[in-house]
């Protein structure tokens, strides 16, 4: 593969390794129940083709390299109350035309362009690995990739080569996101691979003096195409549940064109993204811990972690509270740990419900990192419905911006 692609992959692995060594808060886009999605746009500087030498005009010509061009993706899904989600994506890229002079003689020119679009359907599973929010997914991709070439000279010769690949097949991959310390910055990325099964249809039209009759030929062949893509970026949380980001991405399409030469295409360039996670449904309350008849009452310990206004970052004082709660849970052989998020009454009910869930998830991650088993932790979001201090609507009350840990 292209050395740029290998360099990007190694850089991504290095950044991920650095990130997992930092104090983190999970911030994967689908880590919270409710709707999630993103809108991305990119520009590829160039489009590389491993076959760039030209054969005789009497035979097929490998595709020349069209210049880079813009692309984008619309992505949306829904995370259920458990670990699973479902998502769909639509993306495409348009590669601009280029001209190469003196290909077969004086005055000869070649114009080349290409574009593709793809539709994805995914089933995702969300988990945590060493404090890193990870989403594994599997599904299917349907794609179409078109290439168009036109060659002319000043003697009246022309040749048109139009190719269209259409295929469908399984797709697997993963994405991740992790907060850098207690800042608003996150490192995120994804990688996916598809194996497409489809048809490559090629149509060639040639006209050459003195015979000006259009001589056309076409064929259709079955072909498997390997499609790989990945990206790595840096995000910034502009508001709870909303993140903007930028980074670098790459795509590789193997054997996507040319019936005889098996042309590959490699594209890479910068991207920007806006991501969201909203509409989280209310969490179900934890079942009451009532001991069976004849058994002693269950002892409980309560801890409260407070937050700054409109924030889900753990403060230094809040971290001390989480440390104490984790120590209590481990020393007392806790049967269950309830983590309940709350918010003050500034903002809408839906916004505060989502914010309280975010705060509870952050505390959960902190407890897990300190050795509390994830299976013991139950996360609940209450929003502004159960204030510690009753206030009128719209009031910013510090004691209501909290997460309660019940062991």
C-alpha positions in Angstrom: 0.0 0.0 0.0 1.0 3.6 -0.3 3.5 4.8 2.2 1.3 7.7 3.2 -1.4 5.2 4.2 1.0 3.2 6.3 2.3 6.3 8.0 -1.3 7.5 8.8 -2.1 4.1 10.4 1.1 4.1 12.5 0.4 7.7 13.6 -3.1 6.7 14.6 -1.9 3.7 16.7 0.6 5.9 18.4 -1.9 8.6 19.3 -4.3 6.0 20.6 -1.6 4.5 22.8 -0.7 7.9 24.2 -4.4 8.6 24.8 -5.0 5.5 26.8 -2.2 6.4 29.2 -3.9 9.7 30.2 -6.7 10.4 32.7 -9.8 10.1 30.6 -13.5 10.5 30.3 -15.2 8.3 27.8 -16.7 10.4 25.1 -17.5 8.0 22.3 -20.2 9.4 20.1 -22.6 6.5 20.8 -21.7 5.9 24.4 -24.9 7.4 25.7 -28.5 6.1 25.0 -30.4 8.1 22.4 -29.9 9.5 18.9 -26.4 10.1 17.7 -24.8 11.1 14.4 -22.4 13.3 12.5 -21.9 15.4 9.4 -18.5 15.2 7.8 -16.8 16.9 4.9 -13.4 16.3 3.3 -11.1 17.2 0.5 -8.7 14.7 -1.1 -5.5 16.4 -2.4 -4.9 13.7 -4.9 -6.1 10.3 -6.1 -3.3 7.7 -6.7 -3.4 4.8 -9.1 -0.7 2.2 -9.0 -1.0 1.8 -12.9 0.2 5.1 -14.3 2.1 4.1 -17.4 0.3 4.1 -20.8 0.1 1.3 -23.2 -0.3 1.4 -26.9 -3.6 3.0 -28.1 -4.4 -0.3 -29.8 -5.1 -1.9 -26.4 -6.8 -0.8 -23.2 -5.2 2.1 -21.3 -4.8 2.1 -17.5 -6.7 4.9 -15.9 -4.8 8.1 -15.4 -5.0 9.9 -12.0 -7.8 12.4 -11.7 -7.1 15.2 -9.3 -8.5 15.4 -5.9 -11.9 16.6 -5.0 -14.5 17.1 -2.2 -16.5 14.5 -0.4 -18.8 14.1 2.6 -20.8 11.8 4.8 -24.1 11.9 6.6 -24.3 9.5 9.6 -27.1 8.8 12.1 -28.1 6.1 14.5 -29.8 5.3 17.8 -28.2 3.8 20.9 -30.6 1.6 22.9 -30.6 1.4 26.7 -28.1 -1.5 26.7 -24.8 -1.7 24.8 -26.2 -2.0 21.2 -27.1 0.5 18.6 -28.2 0.7 15.0 -26.8 3.2 12.5 -26.9 4.2 8.8 -24.5 6.2 6.7 -24.4 7.8 3.2 -21.1 9.1 1.8 -19.5 10.0 -1.6 -16.5 11.7 -3.2 -16.0 13.5 -6.5 -12.6 13.5 -8.1 -11.9 16.4 -10.5 -10.8 16.2 -14.2 -7.2 16.5 -15.2 -5.4 17.0 -18.6 -2.3 15.3 -19.8 -0.8 16.6 -23.0 1.2 14.7 -25.7 0.0 11.2 -24.7 0.1 9.7 -28.2 1.1 12.7 -30.3 1.2 16.5 -30.7 -2.0 18.1 -29.4 -3.3 15.0 -27.7 -5.1 15.5 -24.4 -6.7 13.2 -21.8 -9.5 14.1 -19.4 -10.1 11.8 -16.5 -12.6 12.0 -13.6 -14.2 9.6 -11.1 -16.8 9.6 -8.3 -18.4 7.1 -6.0 -21.2 6.9 -3.4 -21.8 4.3 -0.7 -24.7 3.4 1.6 -24.0 1.6 4.9 -26.1 -0.1 7.5 -24.5 -1.1 10.9 -25.3 -2.9 14.2 -22.9 -1.5 16.9 -21.8 -2.7 20.3 -20.4 -0.2 22.8 -17.9 -1.1 25.4 -14.9 0.3 27.3 -11.3 -0.8 26.9 -8.7 0.5 29.3 -10.8 3.7 29.8 -11.3 4.1 26.0 -14.8 4.3 24.7 -14.9 1.8 21.9 -17.7 0.9 19.4 -17.5 -2.3 17.4 -19.8 -2.6 14.4 -20.7 -5.0 11.6 -23.1 -4.5 8.7 -23.2 -4.1 5.0 -22.1 -1.6 2.3 -23.6 -1.0 -1.1 -21.3 1.1 -3.4 -21.0 2.4 -6.9 -17.7 3.7 -8.3 -17.6 5.4 -11.8 -14.5 6.3 -13.9 -14.7 8.3 -17.1 -11.8 8.9 -19.5 -11.7 10.8 -22.8 -8.7 11.0 -25.1 -8.5 13.2 -28.2 -5.8 14.6 -30.6 -5.7 17.2 -33.3 -6.0 14.6 -36.1 -9.6 13.6 -35.2 -8.8 10.6 -33.0 -10.8 10.0 -29.9 -11.3 7.3 -27.4 -13.9 7.2 -24.5 -13.5 4.7 -21.7 -16.4 4.6 -19.2 -16.4 2.1 -16.3 -18.9 1.5 -13.6 -18.4 -0.8 -10.6 -21.4 -1.7 -8.5 -21.1 -4.0 -5.5 -22.5 -5.0 -2.1 -20.9 -6.9 0.7 -20.2 -7.2 4.5 -18.5 -4.4 6.4 -16.9 -4.5 9.8 -15.0 -1.9 11.8 -14.6 0.1 15.0 -14.6 3.7 16.2 -13.3 5.2 19.4 -13.2 8.4 21.3 -11.5 9.5 24.5 -11.3 12.7 26.4 -7.8 14.2 27.0 -7.7 14.6 30.8 -10.5 16.9 32.1 -10.3 19.2 29.1 -13.0 19.7 26.4 -10.7 18.0 23.8 -11.1 14.5 22.6 -9.2 12.2 20.3 -11.4 10.1 18.0 -11.0 7.8 15.1 -12.4 4.9 13.2 -11.4 2.2 10.8 -13.5 -0.1 8.6 -13.2 -2.6 5.9 -15.7 -4.0 3.3 -15.5 -6.8 0.8 -17.8 -6.0 -2.1 -19.2 -8.5 -4.6 -20.4 -7.0 -7.8 -20.0 -6.3 -11.5 -17.6 -4.1 -13.4 -19.2 -2.8 -16.6 -16.8 -1.2 -19.2 -17.7 0.6 -22.4 -15.0 1.7 -24.9 -15.7 3.9 -27.9 -13.0 4.6 -30.5 -12.9 6.7 -33.7 -9.7 7.1 -35.8 -9.1 8.6 -39.3 -9.6 7.9 -42.0 -12.4 5.7 -40.7 -14.7 8.0 -38.7 -17.1 5.2 -37.8 -17.7 5.0 -34.0 -16.4 1.6 -33.0 -17.7 0.5 -29.6 -17.1 -2.4 -27.4 -18.5 -3.3 -23.9 -18.2 -6.1 -21.4 -19.3 -6.9 -17.9 -17.3 -9.0 -15.5 -17.8 -10.2 -11.9 -15.3 -8.8 -9.4 -14.5 -8.7 -5.7 -13.4 -5.3 -4.4 -11.6 -4.7 -1.1 -12.5 -1.3 0.4 -10.6 0.0 3.4 -11.0 3.4 5.1 -9.9 5.1 8.3 -9.6 8.5 10.0 -8.0 10.1 13.0 -9.0 13.4 14.5 -9.0 15.9 17.4 -12.4 17.1 18.7 -13.6 19.9 20.9 -16.8 19.8 22.9 -18.5 23.1 22.2 -21.5 22.2 24.4 -22.7 19.0 26.2 -23.4 16.4 23.5 -22.0 18.5 20.7 -18.5 18.2 19.3 -16.6 19.7 16.4 -13.5 18.1 15.1 -10.9 17.9 12.3 -8.3 15.4 11.2 -7.0 13.3 8.4 -8.6 10.4 6.5 -7.7 7.8 3.8 -9.5 5.4 1.6 -8.3 2.4 -0.5 -10.3 0.6 -3.2 -8.6 -2.5 -4.6 -9.4 -3.6 -8.2 -12.2 -1.1 -8.5 -11.6 -0.4 -12.3 -10.0 -1.7 -15.5 -11.0 -5.2 -16.6 -7.5 -6.2 -17.6 -5.1 -4.3 -15.3 -7.1 -4.3 -12.0 -6.7 -0.7 -11.1 -6.5 0.3 -7.4 -7.4 3.7 -6.1 -6.0 5.4 -3.0 -7.3 8.7 -1.7 -6.4 10.8 1.3 -6.9 14.3 2.7 -8.1 16.4 5.6 -11.7 16.3 7.0 -13.9 18.3 9.4 -16.8 16.9 11.4 -19.7 18.0 13.6 -21.1 15.2 15.9 -24.0 15.1 18.3 -25.7 12.8 20.8 -29.1 13.9 22.0 -32.6 12.7 22.9 -31.5 10.3 25.6 -34.5 8.5 27.1 -35.1 8.4 30.9 -33.2 5.7 32.6 -35.1 3.1 34.6 -34.8 3.5 38.3 -32.8 0.9 40.2 -34.8 -1.8 41.9 -35.1 -1.5 45.6 -32.4 -3.5 47.5 -34.8 -5.3 49.9 -33.2 -8.2 51.8 -35.0 -11.6 51.8 -37.1 -12.4 54.9 -34.9 -13.4 57.8 -31.7 -11.8 56.3 -30.0 -8.8 57.9 -30.6 -5.4 56.4 -28.2 -4.3 53.6 -25.8 -1.5 54.7 -25.5 1.5 52.4 -23.0 4.3 51.9 -23.7 7.4 50.0 -21.2 9.8 48.2 -21.9 12.9 46.2 -19.8 14.3 43.4 -20.5 18.0 42.4 -20.0 19.6 39.0 -19.4 23.0 37.6 -22.3 24.7 35.7 -23.1 23.1 32.3 -20.1 20.7 32.7 -19.4 17.0 33.0 -15.7 17.2 33.8 -14.5 15.8 37.1 -13.1 18.4 39.4 -10.1 17.7 41.8 -12.5 17.6 44.7 -14.9 15.3 42.8 -12.0 12.9 42.0 -11.3 12.6 45.8 -14.9 11.6 46.3 -14.8 9.0 43.6 -11.6 7.6 45.1 -13.3 7.3 48.5 -16.4 5.7 46.9 -14.3 3.1 45.0 -12.3 2.2 48.1 -15.6 1.7 50.0 -17.1 -0.4 47.3 -14.0 -2.7 47.1 -13.4 -3.0 50.9 -17.1 -3.7 51.6 -17.7 -6.3 48.9 -20.4 -4.2 47.4 -23.4 -6.0 45.9 -24.5 -3.1 43.8 -23.3 0.5 43.1 -26.0 3.0 42.0 -24.7 6.1 40.1 -27.4 8.7 39.7 -26.9 11.9 37.7 -28.7 15.2 38.5 -28.7 18.7 37.0 -30.0 22.1 38.2 -33.0 23.8 36.7 -31.2 26.1 34.2 -31.9 24.8 30.7 -34.6 22.6 29.2 -35.7 19.3 30.9 -34.5 17.2 27.9 -31.1 19.0 27.9 -30.7 18.5 31.7 -31.7 14.9 31.5 -29.0 14.2 28.9 -26.4 16.3 30.9 -27.2 14.3 34.1 -26.7 11.0 32.2 -23.4 12.3 30.9 -22.2 13.2 34.4 -23.3 9.7 35.7 -21.4 8.0 32.9 -18.2 10.0 33.7 -18.4 8.9 37.3 -19.0 5.3 36.3 -15.9 5.4 34.2 -13.9 6.8 37.1 -15.1 3.9 39.4 -14.2 1.3 36.8 -10.7 2.7 36.4 -10.3 2.4 40.2 -11.2 -1.3 40.1 -15.0 -1.4 40.7 -16.4 -4.1 38.4 -18.6 -2.6 35.7 -21.2 -5.4 36.2 -22.0 -4.0 39.7 -22.7 -0.4 38.5 -26.2 0.8 37.6 -26.4 4.2 35.9 -29.5 6.4 36.4 -30.3 9.9 35.0 -32.8 12.1 36.9 -32.2 15.4 35.1 -33.7 18.3 37.1 -36.5 16.2 38.6 -35.0 15.6 42.0 -33.1 18.7 43.2 -31.2 18.7 46.4 -32.2 22.3 46.9 -35.6 23.3 45.5 -35.4 26.4 43.2 -37.5 28.1 40.7 -37.0 27.2 37.0 -33.9 28.7 35.4 -31.9 29.0 38.7 -28.3 27.8 38.7 -27.9 25.9 42.0 -24.4 24.3 42.6 -25.7 21.6 44.9 -28.1 20.3 42.3 -25.4 19.7 39.8 -24.3 16.4 41.2 -24.0 12.6 40.9 -24.9 10.5 43.9 -23.1 7.2 44.4 -25.0 4.7 46.6 -23.1 1.6 47.6 
